[in-house]
Amino acid sequence: MEPCTKKESEDIVKAKGIRTIESHLYADLVQIYTDGLSDETILKGGAGIHTTLLDDATSLTSYGVRNTASNFSCELFAIQEALREYINLNDADRTRRLVNYCDSLAAFEAILQER
């Protein structure tokens, strides 16, 4: 994806995201969208995963995450569960490359630092 900053307008960030997604539409990829969030007012968090396979089959999975989870930990949990879903795909789908769309640069950076 084209780099984005918090100083850019919502429209610019959205346009960059759409261009990135469109560049992958016809590729032989498993596409996974992940998101995590927490709500301190109710002390709960959650994670969501939307998976699209080449044949346009889709799945949507949501998880409740333990009490007092942070946004960051919910994002990491969503990515972890998405990778589990990918590993459990049938052999034909698992041979395709995976692209994971996520709005948390900090989560991806933390994963890369652990490599």
N, C-alpha and C positions, 0 to 999 in steps of 0.2 A: 504494500500500500504506500501511496505517497505519504511522506511525513506530514503530520498535523501538529499544531500547537494549540494550547488553550486560548491564545490570543486571536485565533482565526474565528471568523463568524461561523455560526451553525450551518449556514448555506454552503460555505466553502468546504467545511469538513464533510458534509453530506455528499457534495459533488465528488470529492476525492474518494469517498467510500464507494459510491455508485460506480465510478470508473474502475476501481479495483475489482469489484464484484463482476462487472460486465466483462472484464478481461479474462475471467476464469469460467464464464458461462459455458463455453463449448470445449473446455479442456476435459481430459479424462481424469477428473478429480472427485474425491468424496469431499463435500463441503460441509463444514460444521460451524455453526454460529453458537457462541457461548456467552453467557452473561451471569453475573452474580451480583447480589445486592443484600444489604442488611438495613434494618430499620431499628435504630437505637431506641425509639420511643416504645416499641413493643419487644425489644431485645431478641429479635429473631432474624434469621437470614435465609436466603434461598438461592438456588441456582437453576438455570434453564439451559437446555441444549436443543438445537434444531439441526437435524441432519438431512442432507439432500444427496442422494446417490445419482449416478449417471442416468439411470432410467426414470429419473424424476420421482422415485419413491422417496417419501419424506417421513420423518418421525420427530415428535416433539416430546421431550422428557423434562420434568421439573422435579426438583428435590427440595425438601426442607433441610436446612442446615442448622446445626445445634444453636442453642441460645447464645446470645452475645457474640455472634460471629461478626467479623469486620467485613466491609466490602471487599477488601483484598483477599481475605481467606475464602470468601464465597466465589470470587473470580477463579482462584486457584482450584477450588473444588470442582467448579464447572469444567475447567480444562481437563482435570484429572478424569472425571467421569466421561467426558467426550472421548478421551484416548482409550478408556476401557470399552466404550461402545465400538470404536473403530477396530480394536483388537478382536472383538467378538463378531465382526461382520463375517459373512461367508467368504470363502477363499477368493472368488472372482472380484468382489468389491474391495477386499483387503489388499489386493495387488495394486489397486489404484493409489495414487498419491493422495495425501490428505492436506487440505488447507483449513485452518481454524481461524475464523474471524472473531475477534474479541476487542472490547473497548478499553482493555486495561494493559497499557504498555508496561506498567510496573510488574504485573503478573508475569508477562513474557520475559522481562529482564531478569526477574528473580529465578525463573526456570533456567535461563541461559547461564546465569552465574553458577548454578549448581552442576553444570556439565563438566 
